[in-house]
Amino acid sequence: MSDISYDLDLTLIEGLRELLEDKFAELIETFKTDSARRIALIARAVPAQDLDVVSQEAHGLKGSCRNLGANSLAAICDQMEQDANAGDASQMEQLLTAIEQQFAAIAAVMDDLLEYPNSD
């Protein structure tokens, strides 16, 4: 199960690194902290079937992911948001699991980018 496929726009991330310079690490840490908080809120809302919270947090997470080029995670969040808005809770557990797995994989790559900033 460690073969999690994800789509991370490394060109966008490198552009952000060049633009933000010393603030890049802060951006990544903020993304990871905020995303983990949103995922925890979703994880509490799914079993309670609080689809308003699921929709709101999935929407916020989707935007953050798009800003950092985490396209596959943004797509899953978009699906969760659409399902929640439609009142369809049938796949929420599966979507939550996919979000958690994608986030873990992407956060690990981002940690590597911070640890090894120049792969040129």
Secondary structure, DSSP 8 states (H G I E B T S, - for coil): -------B-HHHHHHHHHHHGGGHHHHHHHHHHHHHHHHHHHHHHHHHT-HHHHHHHHHHHHHHHHHTTBHHHHHHHHHHHHHHHTT--TTHHHHHHHHHHHHHHHHHHHHHHHHS----
